[in-house]
Amino acid sequence: MALTWKIKSFSTLTPKELYSIMQLRQEVFVIEQACIYQDADGWDEQALHLFCLDGQQICAYSRLFLAGVKYPQASIGRVVVATSHRKTGLGRILLAEGVRYLTKEYQQQTIYLQAQAYLESFYASFGFQTISKPYLEDDILHVDMLKQEEN
């Protein structure tokens, strides 16, 4: 089945899309990673939601913010690929699409993210540079990273 990419504001998500996004995020970030935290954090309404559909199933997702909305810089977060679609390169495509949307479609020059420390080299392969020491967030080691887009 062909993969379809979509990017939507909160108000244009269908109830089914929103439910599927929340289900995927909870499945991975709360259940799989055994991390009890408030995923519905109040920021979804101000985000752009980038997701990939395999048929009717959302198989990859990330949340994008323009500069000045959540952080001084644009940011990418909640980067997730469904278990069924891991080890396919979809995570690389997802991140590349997020960076492309922010830099090309929205002319954002700097992108910030909070990376789980074990994924630091993954994000570094896209040009993100670590700007913090490792720290615990929700009992998971993270680092802050920044990507400065070249003109």
Secondary structure by P-SEA (a helix, b strand, c coil): cbbbbbbbccccccaaaaaaaaaaaaacccccccccccccccccccbbbbbccccccccbbbbbbcccccccccccccccccccccccaaaaaaaaaaaaaacccccccbbbbbccccaaaaaaaabbbbcccccccccbbbbbbbbbbcc
